[in-house]
Amino acid sequence: MAFIDYYTILGVAKNATEIEIKKAYRKLARKYHPDLNPNNKEAEQKFKDINEAHEVLSNVENRKKYDAYGKDWKHADQFEQAKQERAKAGGNQGSFEGFEGGEYSDFFESMFNRSAGEGRGGNRSFRGQDYNAELQLNLTDVLVAQKQTITVNGKQIRLTIPAGIKDGQVIKINGQGGVGVNTGAKGDLYIRFSIVNNTAFKIDNDDLHKNIDLDLYKALLGGEMIVETLTGKVNVKIAPETQNGAKVKLKGKGLPRYKKEGEFGDLYLVWRIVLPTKLSEKEKELLNELAKLRTV
């Protein structure tokens, strides 16, 4: 396996902060996203490399392992365990001076081969490394459950994303991590979701909120208005003498509740009364008449 410099892929320094890494990843992910580069194999591969680099460098523990073991970072835990088993058995632990981009795999592999036949822990199995990935979706993508294929460490994985998944939520996919050693179990895959609000609605858990402009006359006299929701347009009735800041609840027009089929949050509309401007002389005259009536 050839060495891949994840820092170079993201275009950041080795001492880059978490914020710098995340910023670089999001910029490149947008640039090379398959939706923006249809049928572009080169962009597709770059997108995979960018996600792989971010998966490693955005995780504090994985980044430490990568900095120490280079391309063999996925086996860092097994390597440390093997050294401990050899130490218990009285064997020579060997030494490691750190990764400088050279070929460490030969030493790593030979160390495990020796461990398999020496000491009390020689035949012990080691569980595979857990993987971490981030998947970015638009809010409109989570209105219904969907199937999607993602690439993690060069492997394509199909998964079903439940409707209503939240920003920052993490799901675990069993057995989709690294391969174990000596018939050890595979690790797991943890996917963190980054949900981008690509709508005009404000999110409050499963509920949505939106300010709606309402002209003065309709607020005073009442009427109806067509309002856009996430699932289409609805006709909303407006009560006479509606006050500025008044709310209307549209039941079931919010976001789907996670893993609760058929259940949805609500949509709250907040009326913002807009006063007329550039009044004509006739309008001013009528308003004066109204003002006189209110003072009687």
BADO-668082 format. One record per residue (C-alpha): y, z, x; residue number from 1; residue in one letter. Coordinates in pm, whole numbers. Layout:
BEGIN
PAFI      c2      c3      c1  resi  resn
PAFI       Y       Z       X   NUM     A
...
END
This chain:
BEGIN
PAFI      c2      c3      c1  resi  resn
PAFI       0       0       0     1     M
PAFI     332    -112     155     2     A
PAFI     622     132     183     3     F
PAFI     888      88     -87     4     I
PAFI    1233     231     -16     5     D
PAFI    1341     366    -353     6     Y
PAFI    1685     457    -221     7     Y
PAFI    1749      95    -120     8     T
PAFI    1626     -31    -460     9     I
PAFI    1884     186    -639    10     L
PAFI    2149     120    -375    11     G
PAFI    2213     489    -300    12     V
PAFI    2210     701      13    13     A
PAFI    1921     937      91    14     K
PAFI    2150    1233      25    15     N
PAFI    2266    1096    -312    16     A
PAFI    2318    1351    -589    17     T
PAFI    2126    1346    -918    18     E
PAFI    2438    1217   -1094    19     I
PAFI    2477     931    -844    20     E
PAFI    2110     836    -884    21     I
PAFI    2131     838   -1263    22     K
PAFI    2453     637   -1262    23     K
PAFI    2307     375   -1027    24     A
PAFI    1987     352   -1234    25     Y
PAFI    2168     299   -1564    26     R
PAFI    2393      32   -1414    27     K
PAFI    2101    -164   -1268    28     L
PAFI    1877    -110   -1572    29     A
PAFI    2142    -266   -1794    30     R
PAFI    2188    -557   -1553    31     K
PAFI    1819    -644   -1525    32     Y
PAFI    1695    -539   -1870    33     H
PAFI    1445    -796   -2009    34     P
PAFI    1650    -832   -2329    35     D
PAFI    1942    -963   -2122    36     L
PAFI    1723   -1173   -1893    37     N
PAFI    1465   -1347   -2114    38     P
PAFI    1193   -1540   -1927    39     N
PAFI    1336   -1431   -1592    40     N
PAFI    1040   -1312   -1384    41     K
PAFI    1258   -1203   -1092    42     E
PAFI    1475    -984   -1316    43     A
PAFI    1163    -846   -1484    44     E
PAFI    1019    -738   -1147    45     Q
PAFI    1350    -585   -1040    46     K
PAFI    1362    -393   -1368    47     F
PAFI    1013    -255   -1298    48     K
PAFI    1110    -157    -942    49     D
PAFI    1429      11   -1065    50     I
PAFI    1237     218   -1320    51     N
PAFI     976     317   -1062    52     E
PAFI    1244     424    -815    53     A
PAFI    1426     625   -1081    54     H
PAFI    1103     789   -1195    55     E
PAFI    1054     932    -847    56     V
PAFI    1409    1009    -733    57     L
PAFI    1530    1161   -1061    58     S
PAFI    1258    1425   -1048    59     N
PAFI    1341    1701    -797    60     V
PAFI     980    1776    -705    61     E
PAFI     874    1413    -681    62     N
PAFI    1176    1335    -467    63     R
PAFI    1084    1613    -223    64     K
PAFI     731    1476    -198    65     K
PAFI     858    1122    -147    66     Y
PAFI    1098    1231     126    67     D
PAFI     814    1414     300    68     A
PAFI     519    1177     252    69     Y
PAFI     671     837     179    70     G
PAFI     437     602      -6    71     K
PAFI     170     874     -17    72     D
PAFI     391    1112    -216    73     W
PAFI     163    1093    -521    74     K
PAFI    -111    1269    -326    75     H
PAFI     109    1540    -177    76     A
PAFI     -46    1818    -389    77     D
PAFI    -401    1712    -299    78     Q
PAFI    -307    1692      66    79     F
PAFI    -171    2046      64    80     E
PAFI    -477    2173    -124    81     Q
PAFI    -709    2004     121    82     A
PAFI    -527    2166     413    83     K
PAFI    -562    2505     248    84     Q
PAFI    -936    2454     191    85     E
PAFI    -983    2353     554    86     R
PAFI    -787    2661     662    87     A
PAFI   -1014    2887     455    88     K
PAFI   -1318    2724     611    89     A
PAFI   -1178    2781     958    90     G
PAFI   -1116    2414    1026    91     G
PAFI    -825    2261    1209    92     N
PAFI    -540    2204     967    93     Q
PAFI    -379    1936    1177    94     G
PAFI      -7    1879    1182    95     S
PAFI     244    1649    1021    96     F
PAFI     586    1585    1165    97     E
PAFI     738    1420     857    98     G
PAFI     763    1068     724    99     F
PAFI     975     817     911   100     E
PAFI     864     498     735   101     G
PAFI     551     446     947   102     G
PAFI     186     415     843   103     E
PAFI      84     762     736   104     Y
PAFI    -195     650     501   105     S
PAFI    -459     618     776   106     D
PAFI    -413     978     883   107     F
PAFI    -395    1090     522   108     F
PAFI    -715     909     428   109     E
PAFI    -908    1027     735   110     S
PAFI    -802    1385     666   111     M
PAFI    -952    1365     317   112     F
PAFI   -1267    1200     445   113     N
PAFI   -1321    1485     689   114     R
PAFI   -1247    1741     419   115     S
PAFI   -1511    1591     195   116     A
PAFI   -1781    1689     442   117     G
PAFI   -1647    2006     601   118     E
PAFI   -1593    2364     492   119     G
PAFI   -1650    2547     168   120     R
PAFI   -1401    2338     -29   121     G
PAFI   -1510    2001     107   122     G
PAFI   -1646    1868    -223   123     N
PAFI   -1380    2013    -446   124     R
PAFI   -1219    1778    -700   125     S
PAFI    -842    1741    -724   126     F
PAFI    -651    1647   -1037   127     R
PAFI    -431    1338   -1018   128     G
PAFI     -54    1348    -991   129     Q
PAFI     153    1367   -1313   130     D
PAFI     398    1080   -1357   131     Y
PAFI     747    1099   -1508   132     N
PAFI     937     810   -1663   133     A
PAFI    1250     757   -1870   134     E
PAFI    1274     512   -2159   135     L
PAFI    1611     412   -2301   136     Q
PAFI    1636     307   -2666   137     L
PAFI    1917     238   -2911   138     N
PAFI    1951     464   -3213   139     L
PAFI    1866     170   -3438   140     T
PAFI    1536     134   -3250   141     D
PAFI    1407     472   -3372   142     V
PAFI    1450     416   -3745   143     L
PAFI    1086     309   -3774   144     V
PAFI     779     368   -3557   145     A
PAFI     726      93   -3303   146     Q
PAFI     481     -14   -3036   147     K
PAFI     611     -85   -2690   148     Q
PAFI     469    -168   -2349   149     T
PAFI     620       4   -2046   150     I
PAFI     542     -34   -1678   151     T
PAFI     487     278   -1470   152     V
PAFI     391     240   -1102   153     N
PAFI     293    -119   -1162   154     G
PAFI      64     -35   -1453   155     K
PAFI     135    -154   -1806   156     Q
PAFI      94     114   -2072   157     I
PAFI     107      52   -2447   158     R
PAFI     240     337   -2657   159     L
PAFI     347     402   -3014   160     T
PAFI     693     557   -3042   161     I
PAFI     725     768   -3359   162     P
PAFI    1030     716   -3579   163     A
PAFI    1304     975   -3537   164     G
PAFI    1242    1058   -3172   165     I
PAFI    1543    1243   -3026   166     K
PAFI    1760    1200   -2720   167     D
PAFI    1612    1402   -2432   168     G
PAFI    1277    1449   -2606   169     Q
PAFI     969    1430   -2384   170     V
PAFI     623    1315   -2492   171     I
PAFI     302    1343   -2292   172     K
PAFI      40    1069   -2266   173     I
PAFI    -285    1217   -2144   174     N
PAFI    -470    1055   -1856   175     G
PAFI    -202     798   -1768   176     Q
PAFI     -95     964   -1444   177     G
PAFI    -238     933   -1094   178     G
PAFI    -608     900   -1016   179     V
PAFI    -786    1221    -916   180     G
PAFI    -971    1281    -590   181     V
PAFI   -1350    1336    -573   182     N
PAFI   -1395    1253    -946   183     T
PAFI   -1102    1480   -1036   184     G
PAFI    -929    1426   -1371   185     A
PAFI    -639    1185   -1396   186     K
PAFI    -287    1322   -1422   187     G
PAFI     -68    1277   -1728   188     D
PAFI     240    1069   -1800   189     L
PAFI     556    1238   -1927   190     Y
PAFI     816    1010   -2087   191     I
PAFI    1171    1134   -2145   192     R
PAFI    1367     938   -2406   193     F
PAFI    1732     849   -2365   194     S
PAFI    1872     749   -2706   195     I
PAFI    2199     552   -2704   196     V
PAFI    2405     581   -3022   197     N
PAFI    2492     216   -3090   198     N
PAFI    2634     293   -3436   199     T
PAFI    2960     427   -3583   200     A
PAFI    2784     740   -3711   201     F
PAFI    2799    1086   -3557   202     K
PAFI    2456    1244   -3512   203     I
PAFI    2376    1601   -3616   204     D
PAFI    2001    1648   -3572   205     N
PAFI    1857    1432   -3854   206     D
PAFI    2188    1406   -4043   207     D
PAFI    2463    1151   -3993   208     L
PAFI    2839    1182   -4044   209     H
PAFI    3107     917   -4079   210     K
PAFI    3479     915   -4162   211     N
PAFI    3576     661   -4427   212     I
PAFI    3931     540   -4489   213     D
PAFI    4035     567   -4855   214     L
PAFI    4357     422   -4995   215     D
PAFI    4591     655   -5181   216     L
PAFI    4558     486   -5519   217     Y
PAFI    4181     496   -5525   218     K
PAFI    4190     859   -5412   219     A
PAFI    4420     945   -5703   220     L
PAFI    4265     733   -5974   221     L
PAFI    3901     721   -5862   222     G
PAFI    3679     417   -5843   223     G
PAFI    3400     276   -5628   224     E
PAFI    3354     160   -5269   225     M
PAFI    3081     -31   -5083   226     I
PAFI    2975     172   -4776   227     V
PAFI    2751      60   -4490   228     E
PAFI    2454     285   -4403   229     T
PAFI    2183     246   -4140   230     L
PAFI    1955      88   -4397   231     T
PAFI    2205    -131   -4583   232     G
PAFI    2506    -118   -4811   233     K
PAFI    2540     128   -5100   234     V
PAFI    2794     162   -5381   235     N
PAFI    2965     503   -5369   236     V
PAFI    3161     646   -5663   237     K
PAFI    3493     811   -5588   238     I
PAFI    3608    1092   -5814   239     A
PAFI    3970    1092   -5939   240     P
PAFI    4209    1313   -5740   241     E
PAFI    3986    1310   -5430   242     T
PAFI    4141    1522   -5156   243     Q
PAFI    4176    1430   -4790   244     N
PAFI    3873    1558   -4595   245     G
PAFI    3649    1579   -4901   246     A
PAFI    3279    1508   -4833   247     K
PAFI    3016    1308   -5016   248     V
PAFI    2647    1349   -4937   249     K
PAFI    2415    1049   -4957   250     L
PAFI    2073    1211   -4973   251     K
PAFI    1802    1054   -4759   252     G
PAFI    2039     811   -4584   253     K
PAFI    2022     988   -4248   254     G
PAFI    1768     958   -3966   255     L
PAFI    1392     976   -4016   256     P
PAFI    1243    1317   -3941   257     R
PAFI    1018    1311   -3635   258     Y
PAFI     648    1281   -3732   259     K
PAFI     730    1354   -4099   260     K
PAFI     661    1026   -4274   261     E
PAFI     885     957   -4571   262     G
PAFI    1132    1236   -4488   263     E
PAFI    1491    1165   -4386   264     F
PAFI    1811    1351   -4313   265     G
PAFI    2129    1294   -4513   266     D
PAFI    2447    1092   -4458   267     L
PAFI    2780    1273   -4506   268     Y
PAFI    3091    1067   -4573   269     L
PAFI    3428    1227   -4506   270     V
PAFI    3722    1071   -4693   271     W
PAFI    4035    1009   -4486   272     R
PAFI    4320     916   -4720   273     I
PAFI    4541     642   -4581   274     V
PAFI    4903     644   -4704   275     L
PAFI    5063     306   -4782   276     P
PAFI    5329     171   -4547   277     T
PAFI    5605     -92   -4573   278     K
PAFI    5677      -5   -4935   279     L
PAFI    5862    -258   -5145   280     S
PAFI    6173    -160   -5339   281     E
PAFI    5971    -172   -5662   282     K
PAFI    5707      61   -5519   283     E
PAFI    5973     305   -5405   284     K
PAFI    6127     296   -5751   285     E
PAFI    5794     371   -5917   286     L
PAFI    5717     650   -5674   287     L
PAFI    6052     808   -5747   288     N
PAFI    5969     795   -6116   289     E
PAFI    5635     964   -6043   290     L
PAFI    5809    1229   -5835   291     A
PAFI    6044    1305   -6126   292     K
PAFI    5748    1338   -6363   293     L
PAFI    5579    1588   -6128   294     R
PAFI    5890    1808   -6124   295     T
PAFI    5922    1827   -6504   296     V
END
